[in-house]
Amino acid sequence: MSAVPLARAATRSAAPRLLVDPEAVAANTRVLAARVTPGAPGAPGGTALMAVVKADGFGLGAATVARAALAHGATSLGVTTVAEGLALRAEGIDVPVLSWLNGVDADFAGALAAGLDLAVPSTEHLGAITRAASPGRPARVHLHLDTGLARDGAEPSGWATLCRAARTAERAGLVQVVGVMGHLALADEPGHPANAVGRTRFAWGVQVARACGLRPALRHLAATAATLTDPQSHHTLVRVGAGLVGIDPSGTTALRPAVTLSAPVVQVRRVRAGTPVGYGHTWTAARATTLALLPVGYADGLPRAASGRASVLLRGQRRPVVGRVSMDQVVLDLGDDAVALGDTATVLGPGDAGEPTPAEWATWSGTLPHEVLTGFGPRPDRVVATTVLRSVR
């Protein structure tokens, strides 16, 4: 018997849907805030919480994640670029915002006009920032020390030079050195010797800054994993980003994924044994079976590397994704189970109903859940759980 298509295109919306849950962000923020000694930024004995909403809030909407986190324990925000900081200001968010990854030709004048804090990883960056500043509008800066990653941040060999130059600019009224920052290389492996090296280098960097006459009230080294596992790294501020959206890189704490990706069934067909599926014919039906098509693929954030391993939830059961994950579509093997056009498959989510989580997709594709979340493309209809938003604005 030849393969017989059973259905045409679905009459309901064929777009996948990305549902963002601010209450999950709020709950995760409360868990993270409970791991530090509360206090205002820079207050003696207290540790404040910075919500990092870079990469559009890890793919879930920077303003949405920021508002939920600020309403439940965070006191400031962190982003990479100046453009990301300016986007938050355009949303009407008026709290301290730190931008820490910019070229020397970034829009520092616009950053200062918007009241953004700026990280300084080199004397060249300091020079570019001071040229945009004035005694009437000094730049609030955080000196950035490389504490063991050999990427962003000043090399230790040039740290004293940077601190002295910053002190000169501070005396000229062009900057206020409000912070010193670093990053741990292996915080997701609590107890790794590299973390002790990073903590020691950071403490040295603060001492050098103070010896140069600087008095940074904000000292921050810990991101999500270290916030959860390494109290010695907390200082006066911690930066949490992945944890807000439900990712714990250390694997020690139950956090709630803040997103659900779903997609409708847009085509159903019955095929006979021996029918190959998808590009490359990497899967062939071993028996007569029903196949369902979902309009979601790697252009929407599903890793192609998960082909042959992934599954989704449809009608209360896990259904294997068969064949390759394509740019726009995946195929499910349903066996002899019935399905209707427009039925909704949960591609990933918190896992409450048995659907796969971002962590599972990461395992299937040999990557991080961070990459899964930030890979969502523009096509899914983005929906925010508005019943919760009222409580976190």
Buried (B, 14 or more C-beta within 10 A) or exposed (E): EEEEEBBEEBEEEBBBBBBBBBBBBBBBBEBBBEBBEBBEBBEEEBBBBBBBBBBBBBBBBBBBBBBBBBBBBBBBBBBBBBBBBBBBBEBEBEBBBBBBBBEEEBBBBBBBEBBBBBBBBBBEBBEBBBEBBEEEEBBBBBBBBBBBBEEBBBEBEBBBEBBBBBBBBBEEEBBBBBBBBBBBBBBBBBEBEBBBBBBEBBBBBBEBBEEBBBEBBBBBBBBBBBBBBBEEBBBBBBBBBBBBBBBBBBEEBEBBBBBBBBBBBBBBBBBEEEBEBBEEEEBEBEEBBBBBBBBBBBBBBBBEBBBBBBBBBBBEEEBBBBBBBBEEBBBBBBEEBEBEBBBBBBBBBBBEEEBBBBBBBBBBBEBBBBBBBBBBBEBBEBEBBEEBBEEBE
